[in-house]
Amino acid sequence: MMHLTIRYWHWKFFKENKSYTLAFLDIKMPKMNGFELCNEMRKVNDKVKVCFVTAFDIQREEEDDLKAVGTLNEKPVIIRKPITIDDLVKRVRDKILDS
């Protein structure tokens, strides 16, 4: 099982190594936001689980993007920063076990 925190510049590596099971995507990134990147990732690997990470409140336009990345079988996970390691481990376990 491989895990990866993906930024835009890791995109090429992800496409070449499709075996990732979990990705942490920052919502606010340059060039492509986390929701857009998630959609691109799922075109390559539709089984990858995604946790979105942010220190900000979700804006109205981001709410539509968030709804679009959810699937019938999966509710998007938002992790607010800062987060303790214990809370992070719990959220990741819940995400892996739930899906």
C-alpha positions in Angstrom: 0.0 0.0 0.0 1.5 3.3 -1.0 0.5 6.7 0.2 1.4 10.1 -1.3 0.9 13.7 -0.5 0.5 15.2 -4.0 1.2 18.7 -5.1 0.9 19.7 -8.7 4.6 18.9 -9.5 4.0 15.3 -8.3 1.4 14.7 -11.0 3.7 13.1 -13.5 5.0 10.6 -10.9 1.4 9.7 -9.9 0.5 9.0 -13.5 3.4 6.7 -13.9 2.9 4.8 -10.6 -0.9 4.1 -10.4 -0.7 1.9 -7.3 -1.4 4.6 -4.7 -4.3 4.0 -2.3 -4.5 7.3 -0.5 -3.6 10.9 -1.3 -3.7 14.1 0.8 -4.5 17.1 -1.4 -4.3 20.6 -0.3 -7.5 22.4 -1.5 -5.7 25.7 -2.3 -2.7 25.2 -4.6 -1.3 27.2 -7.5 -2.2 26.1 -11.1 -4.8 23.5 -10.1 -6.8 23.3 -6.9 -7.1 20.0 -5.0 -10.6 19.2 -6.4 -9.4 19.6 -9.9 -6.4 17.4 -9.2 -8.6 14.8 -7.6 -10.7 14.6 -10.8 -7.6 14.2 -12.9 -6.2 11.5 -10.5 -9.4 9.5 -10.7 -9.1 9.4 -14.5 -5.8 7.6 -13.9 -6.8 5.6 -10.8 -10.4 5.6 -9.8 -9.7 3.6 -6.7 -7.4 6.1 -5.0 -8.9 7.5 -1.8 -8.5 11.2 -1.2 -8.4 13.4 1.9 -8.6 17.1 1.3 -6.5 19.3 3.6 -7.1 23.0 4.3 -6.5 25.7 6.9 -9.3 27.8 5.3 -13.1 27.8 5.3 -14.6 26.3 2.2 -15.7 29.0 -0.2 -19.0 28.9 -2.1 -17.4 28.0 -5.4 -15.4 25.3 -3.7 -18.6 23.7 -2.4 -19.6 22.9 -5.9 -16.2 21.4 -6.7 -16.4 19.4 -3.5 -19.8 18.0 -4.5 -18.4 17.1 -7.9 -15.5 15.0 -6.5 -17.8 12.9 -4.3 -19.1 9.7 -5.7 -22.1 7.5 -4.9 -19.9 5.3 -2.7 -17.6 7.9 -1.2 -18.2 11.1 0.8 -15.3 13.6 0.5 -13.1 13.9 3.6 -12.0 17.4 4.6 -9.2 17.6 7.2 -8.7 21.0 8.8 -5.2 22.3 9.6 -3.8 22.4 12.1 -4.5 18.8 13.2 -2.9 16.6 15.8 -1.2 13.4 14.8 -3.7 11.3 16.7 -6.7 13.0 15.0 -4.9 12.6 11.6 -4.4 8.9 12.2 -8.0 8.5 13.2 -9.3 10.3 10.1 -7.1 8.2 7.8 -8.1 5.0 9.5 -11.8 6.0 9.2 -11.3 6.8 5.5 -9.5 3.6 4.7 -11.9 1.4 6.6 -15.0 3.2 5.5 -14.4 3.0 1.8 
